[in-house]
Amino acid sequence: MKPETLAAQAMHAIDEATGAVVPPLHLATTYARDHNYELRGPSYTRDENPTPVHVERVIAALEGGPGALVFSSGMAAATAVFRALCKPGDHVIAPRVCYYAMRGWLERFCATWGIALDLVDTTDLGALANAIRPGITRLVWVETPANPTWDITDLSAAASLAHAAGALLAVDSTAATPVHTRPIEHGADLVMHSATKFLGGHSDVLAGALVTAKLDDAWARIAQLRHDEGACLGPFEAFLLLRGMRTLFARVERSSRTAAWLAERLLEVPRVTVRYPGLASHPQHMIAVRQMQRGYGSMLSIQIEGGAPAALDVVRRLRLWVPATSLGGVESLVEHRFTVEGPTTPTPDDLLRLSVGLEHEDDLFEDLRQALVP
Ligand SMILES: *Cc1c(COP(=O)(O)O)cnc(C)c1O
């Protein structure tokens, strides 16, 4: 079955008890045993609540993996990977450009636990190959397209390098969504989503997800960690996430088409540089063409001549784009990442990150145009 069909029907979710076409929200934390003291199904909510379990089945199917786990946030999902799989003395690799809070956490975590960390430009396969230490590197973490420059890492090349050294490849695929890239098909071992973003899609639920390529020992350790520590997704959040995912393809295909159109139009605006993987001028455009389908995502960044003051002036003049953090919702957002990340960040101070939503493209462009060329 095609992924649009799986998503729209939440895997043909007809409730057996009532015929309801929307899966029920199960709030019970515990489940009664029968006459023979047997369980009918779940026992306790933590790993077995049917609402989050249903979301896990849909996410696994969309990514083409045999299993998924949902977490209380994207960060809970991402950190579970490192905490379950790495021990003191191991080495891990992460991108220099990636979700800012992830890089910060990794630096603190690795320093505390005696894990060697190399932050490398994962778009540079030579640099990645040089950084990998065969037998010692446990995990290679990449993010593609990478926040907030939308650099593209070649997943199949990174997977080959990692696997040749006995390491796993884990991919933060939040910006790509399963609409544009299915990392497992490119050799990834683990896929992570901040489901707070495009999977939820409505800026009203905090959630994270992991998908595995294999039901192996590494996956069992991640599941055990979530079980032990309880960073599970609550049923109400899972219900909202499942509801959002039913329109995933319609939303993401539309917003990514708008993003591509905006990127092209913005090329014509003076004193603005555009970063978008769909542009022929993007440094890894040809990798994006191979690795992404149905478009290049709903995220782009623009750099404004004149640095931070000019960029902040543009934000002040915008009327429609909402100046807020986060991404992947139905409303378009703009953010000056440098202000949020602080002076030690590699993010340029003239950069504005744009998360494209579902508004009409003419309105979005007109607002940008009047703010950029006052
Ligand atoms: C938001 C985000 C995260 C963190 O997810 P939360 O759900 O906020 O914990 C991780 N990676 C990327 C790329 C993100 O955009």
The ligand as an ORCA input file, in Angstrom:
! r2SCAN-3c Opt
* xyz 0 1
  C      12.693     20.446     17.348
  C      13.786     19.561     16.901
  C      14.345     18.624     17.767
  C      13.914     18.495     19.199
  O      12.598     18.046     19.298
  P      11.610     18.379     20.532
  O      10.367     17.677     20.124
  O      11.485     19.860     20.618
  O      12.248     17.809     21.752
  C      15.345     17.801     17.264
  N      15.784     17.907     15.996
  C      15.269     18.801     15.142
  C      15.786     18.880     13.758
  C      14.249     19.664     15.569
  O      13.749     20.568     14.707
*
